[in-house]
């Protein structure tokens, strides 16, 4: 029993590290932070569909990545919570096509709001700015989750080692 808990904790830690590294790699290309973003790391948000224990690792990985965000404490807290909430919901999904929806929706709504607040404050420009940011963040999430994330799940489902792991859980 202790060995299984250690395996789950190790898997969550590896996912946290991978999320942080992929996000920082994307920052080199200027696509991790900002209104138009496609985080490669968001593809990992579908992993809780297969491995529920990775949800918390995704939250920690996002927190680490957001420590480098130009949007400050609000993005660190709200952006990280958006990923954690999405991952926890994804872990309860039973349909692979619905598994990508929580990351898209949570980030679109919450990160879109953070970006709009940082750009327009509480002025009258907030709602148009929010609409633009929600749209662009949502589109980036669709690319990351439905494109890269679905490809990741498809390849993992073909893995013999994964099939053996899932049988022995």
N, C-alpha and C positions, 0 to 999 in steps of 0.2 A: 504493500500500500504506500509506504513512504517513497519507494522508487517511482511510482506513478506520479505522485505530487511533485517530485523533483523534475521529472520529465516535463510536466506541464509548466512548471515555473521556468525551466530552461527554454522551452519553446516560446513562452511569452517574452522572455528577456531577449531572445534572438530576434523576434519580430520587432520589439521596441528599437533595438539597435539598427535593424535593417530600415525601419521607417525613418529614423533620424538621419541615417547616412544618405538614403535616397532623396530625402527632402533637401539636405544640404548640397547634394550633387546638383539637384535641379536649380538651386539658388545660384550656382555658378553660371547657369544659362539664363537666369532671370525669369524663371517660370514658377518659382515656389511661392513667392509672396506677391501680393498686389491684386488688383481687380481682375486681371487676366492671368489665370494660373492653371497649370496642369501639373499637379504633383504626381510624379511617378509612384511615390510611396502610397498614394491613395488606392492603388491597385491592391495593396495588402489588406485593405479594409474588408475585403471579401473572405479573408481567411477564417474569421469566426464562424462562417457558414460550415466549414469542415472542422475547425478547432475552436470551440467556444472559449477556451482558456487564453487565446491570443487577444481577446478584446481589451483586456487591461494593458497588455503590452503595447497595443496600438495607441492607447491613451497616453501612456508614458512616453512612447516614441514621438508622438505629436507634441507633447509638452516640451520635450528636449528640442525639437526642431523649431518650435515657436519661441523659444528663448532668443533666437536670432532674428525674429520678426521685426521689421521696422515699425510695426503698429503698436508695440509696447504691451503693457500688462493686460489690457483688454483682449488682445488677440491671444496672449498666452493662456488666459483663463477660458474665454469663450470659445476660441478656436479649438483648444484641446478638449474641452467638454463636448463640443460638436462631434469630434471624432470618436470620443469614448461612448457617447450616447448612441451614435450610429453603429458602432461595433457591437455594443450590447444588444441592440435591436436585430442586427444582422445575425447574431448568434442564435436567435430564436426563429429565424426564417426557415421555412421548409421547402421553398421553391427557389431554385438557383437564380431565376430571372428577377425575383423580388429581392434577393439578397443584396443587389447593388443599389436598390432604391434608397435605403436609409442613409448611406453616406452622401448620396446626391442631394437628398432633401435637407438633411441636417446642415450640411455645409452651405448649401444655397441660402437657406434662411438665416442661419446664425452668423456665418462668416460674411455673408452679404451685408448684414446689419452692422457688423463691426467695421467693415470697410467704409460703409456709408457714413457712419458716425464719425470716423476718423477724418473723412474727407469733407463732410458738410456740417457736422455737429448737429444741433437741434434746429437749424434754420429751415426755411421753407424748401430748400434744395435737398433735404434729407430723402424724401420719398422718391423723386426721380433718380437720385444717386443710388438709392437702395435698389430700385428696379434694375438699373444697369449692372450693379455689382452682383445682385442675386442671379441675374441671367448669365453673366460671364463666369462666375464661380460655378454655377450649375452646369454650364456647358463643359467646363474643364473637368468637373467631376464625372460627367457622362463619359468623356473620353477616357479618363483614368479607370473608372469602375466598370463600365460596360465594355470598354475596349480592352484595356490592359488587364483588368481584374478578372473578366470572364475568360480571357486567354490563359491567365494563371490558373484558375480553377479547372479549366479543361485539361491543361497539361498535367496538373497534379492528379486529376482523376485517372489519368493513363499510367500513373506511376505504380509499379508493383510494390515498391517499398512502402508507399503510402497505404495501399490496400492492406498490406500485412499489418501496418501500424494500427489502422482503424479497426481491424478484426481483433487485435489483442488489447484494445483499450479497456 
